């Protein structure tokens, strides 16, 4: 035994080979764990931007789209609807007519709460308990408001909003409905890109 010659080169080779095989095995074992932390294709799709062709939306019509599991509506507002937004009949009855609460991006802080006045792009969720308010386009008396000037009415607890999603006084909803961040790609296509109201500040 004492006369045996130690082959240091072979020992180094075996040590290095064992280390490489061990690291490879460790990498294979860790990969599923690392992948579990990454967002799935479904998660990525749920948060992906949504592109909308507004040319298909008729004047006075509303169309809903899904975005991040929420209903985003686009309303092609008529001139009569737009005229109500600065009418004292409406503004004097709103909780936040000047949109001071951070419920819209800075470029939508105006009476129509949009980049282009004609098109309202809004997350159609009541700020009271999360119901989806009904679209009530009529300008004229309604059973829930004799001075109605078009907008949204929540069937759950009767919150009322004007045609730009601003909430009326006397409604249980505390805030205007939220406007997501979006951008116009061209004259007829808009992309809802991201950022919800909490991130505007």
Secondary structure, 3 states (H helix, E strand, C coil): CCCCCCCHHHHHHHHHHHHHHHHHHHHHHHHHHHHHHCCCHHHHHHCCCEEEEHHHCCCCCEEEEEECCEEEEEEECCHHHHHHCCCHHHHCCECCCCCCCCCCCHHHCCCCCCCCCCEEEEECCCCCCCCCCEEEEEECCECCECCCEEEEECCCCCCEEECCCCEECCCCCCCCCCCCEEEECCCCEEEEEECCHHHCC
